[in-house]
Structure formats: C-alpha cells, structure tokens
Amino acid sequence: MRYTDFLEWLKTEKGMNIRSARDVISRSKRALGLTKQPEIDEESMQKLVDSIEYHDFSSCIKSQLKRSITLYQEFTNSVQKPNNTREETQ
C-alpha cells in the first residue's frame, strides 16, 4: 500500500484531520491482515467478509474496516484516472 500518498489524499480530498486519516490507514492494514493480501483490490471486500475473524467483530468495527477498504479503492481509482472532468465541463 502507498501509505504516505493515501494519508495525504485522505487529508486533502476527504478533509480528514491527521488522527482520523491515520485511523483509516490502521484499519486498512488490519483489513489486509485479515484478508491475507499484500494490497487492497476489488476482491478485498468479499475476502474481508468471508474471513472467520471478521464475524467476531462488533458492527462498529466491521463498518470501519469496510469503510477503510472503500476509501483505499476510491484513492487508487482517483490516482489511476486522469482528472479530465474540469476540462470536459468547460
């Protein structure tokens, strides 16, 4: 994972303070450990839900883990795609 870039993206694009952004990073790492993956990808959410340990967590923790995966996927999609929306609307 590109932790430094992800942290900056969370702060600038999502308006998170440093502590909240670091919490998301921590949850992302935890999700990777549960899914036994080196990187979050399109299969991560399903692998997380399928993991045995996931079902032992409270609904709050489950929600936070899912959100961290969603945010990282959003980050990778935004970095991979050029930002042409501004040019298209002008």
C-alpha positions as CSV (number, residue, x, y, z in Angstrom):
1,M,0.0,0.0,0.0
2,R,1.1,3.5,-0.6
3,Y,0.5,4.8,2.9
4,T,2.0,8.2,2.6
5,D,0.1,9.1,-0.6
6,F,-3.1,7.6,0.9
7,L,-2.6,9.7,4.1
8,E,-2.2,12.9,2.1
9,W,-5.2,12.0,-0.1
10,L,-7.4,11.4,3.0
11,K,-6.4,14.8,4.4
12,T,-6.7,16.8,1.2
13,E,-9.5,15.1,-0.7
14,K,-11.6,13.9,2.2
15,G,-10.9,16.7,4.6
16,M,-9.8,14.4,7.4
17,N,-7.6,15.5,10.3
18,I,-4.4,13.7,10.8
19,R,-5.7,11.4,13.5
20,S,-8.7,10.3,11.6
21,A,-6.6,9.7,8.5
22,R,-4.1,7.6,10.5
23,D,-7.0,5.6,11.9
24,V,-8.2,4.8,8.4
25,I,-4.6,3.7,7.5
26,S,-4.5,1.5,10.6
27,R,-7.8,-0.2,9.7
28,S,-6.6,-0.7,6.1
29,K,-3.6,-2.6,7.4
30,R,-5.9,-4.6,9.7
31,A,-8.1,-5.5,6.7
32,L,-5.1,-6.6,4.8
33,G,-4.0,-8.9,7.6
34,L,-7.5,-10.4,7.8
35,T,-7.7,-11.0,4.0
36,K,-4.0,-12.1,3.8
37,Q,-3.5,-9.9,0.8
38,P,-0.5,-7.7,0.0
39,E,-2.7,-4.9,-1.4
40,I,-6.3,-3.8,-1.3
41,D,-8.0,-4.7,-4.6
42,E,-11.5,-5.3,-6.0
43,E,-11.7,-8.7,-4.2
44,S,-10.7,-7.3,-0.7
45,M,-14.3,-6.5,0.5
46,Q,-15.5,-10.0,-0.2
47,K,-12.4,-11.6,1.3
48,L,-12.9,-9.5,4.4
49,V,-16.5,-10.5,4.8
50,D,-15.6,-14.2,4.2
51,S,-12.8,-14.2,6.8
52,I,-13.6,-16.1,10.0
53,E,-12.2,-13.4,12.3
54,Y,-14.4,-10.7,10.8
55,H,-17.6,-12.2,12.2
56,D,-16.3,-11.9,15.7
57,F,-16.1,-8.1,15.5
58,S,-18.7,-5.7,16.6
59,S,-20.8,-4.0,13.9
60,C,-18.9,-0.7,14.5
61,I,-15.5,-2.4,13.8
62,K,-17.0,-4.2,10.8
63,S,-18.2,-0.9,9.4
64,Q,-14.8,0.8,10.0
65,L,-12.9,-2.0,8.2
66,K,-15.3,-1.9,5.2
67,R,-15.0,1.9,5.0
68,S,-11.2,1.8,5.0
69,I,-11.3,-0.6,2.1
70,T,-13.8,1.6,0.2
71,L,-11.7,4.7,0.8
72,Y,-8.5,3.0,-0.4
73,Q,-10.3,1.7,-3.5
74,E,-11.5,5.3,-4.1
75,F,-8.0,6.6,-3.7
76,T,-6.5,4.1,-6.1
77,N,-9.2,4.9,-8.7
78,S,-8.7,8.6,-8.4
79,V,-4.9,8.3,-8.8
80,Q,-5.2,5.9,-11.8
81,K,-7.6,8.1,-13.7
82,P,-6.5,11.5,-15.0
83,N,-8.6,14.4,-13.8
84,N,-10.3,15.4,-17.0
85,T,-13.6,16.4,-15.5
86,R,-12.7,20.0,-15.3
87,E,-11.7,20.2,-19.0
88,E,-14.9,18.4,-20.1
89,T,-17.2,20.8,-18.3
90,Q,-15.7,23.9,-19.7
